[in-house]
């Protein structure tokens, strides 16, 4: 079955540590996105990518980095510069520009600072 | 900053009633509108999308769009306890299939 796989489901980060969240899709979608969700709030866009080797900052990119070396993969690194990283992180994909059927989401990664 | 506004709720309705969820948006250039359902601790799942003014029906769900008023709504007929969730309105903004999400409306359907 096609879908998006996020791992790990739960992640604990120590102060000053970088961590990487994995996102893999086998839907053959061109576009991929990372969102952050805080309790009682909507989703906020961190980074997005429309094509391999290209990505753009979203509304809250500071303290995060991404790469898009393969169509299937869009990992997100939460760096030590992100001062409040505790949140629910969601990866999504869509077919691409010009075909707008919304997103397919992964199951999410819950990150906690310890 | 483009915005999508929703009443946070909770919206409480009895089983079998119609639940009406509303959303307003600020970007007049938006062309695509989506409703997602999110159960607690889970990821959002797409339930409806609408592009044209008017109504679009899918089973118990009806999406309504009024671009002149910058307003989109979701009606859920014959509400069931299993419909209890947070409903997120999302609006395409800025091209490239970028979606701006509202904070969501929590719906509680009680027996």
Contacts between the chains, C-beta under 8 A, distances in Angstrom:
chain1	res1	chain2	res2	distance
A	31	B	96	7.2
A	31	B	97	5.6
A	33	B	98	7.8
A	33	B	99	8.0
A	35	B	101	7.6
A	40	B	8	7.3
A	40	B	103	7.0
A	41	B	103	5.4
A	42	B	4	7.4
A	42	B	88	6.4
A	42	B	101	4.0
A	42	B	102	5.3
A	42	B	103	4.2
A	42	B	104	6.0
A	43	B	44	7.5
A	43	B	88	7.2
A	43	B	101	4.2
A	44	B	101	7.8
A	45	B	98	6.7
A	45	B	99	7.9
A	45	B	100	7.8
A	48	B	96	7.0
A	48	B	98	6.4
A	50	B	96	5.7
A	56	B	96	7.8
A	58	B	98	7.8
A	59	B	1	7.8
A	90	B	43	5.7
A	90	B	44	7.5
A	94	B	97	4.9
A	96	B	97	7.0
A	97	B	95	7.1
A	97	B	96	5.7
A	97	B	97	6.2
A	100	B	31	7.6
A	100	B	32	4.6
A	100	B	49	7.9
A	100	B	51	7.8
A	100	B	92	6.1
A	100	B	97	5.6
A	101	B	49	6.7
A	102	B	32	7.8
A	102	B	34	4.8
A	102	B	36	7.9
A	102	B	46	4.7
A	102	B	49	5.3
A	102	B	90	7.4
A	102	B	99	7.5
A	103	B	46	7.1
A	103	B	97	7.8
A	103	B	99	6.5
A	104	B	46	7.7
A	105	B	43	4.2
A	105	B	44	5.5
A	105	B	45	7.3
A	106	B	43	6.4
A	107	B	42	7.4
A	107	B	43	5.4
A	108	B	42	7.6
A	108	B	43	4.9
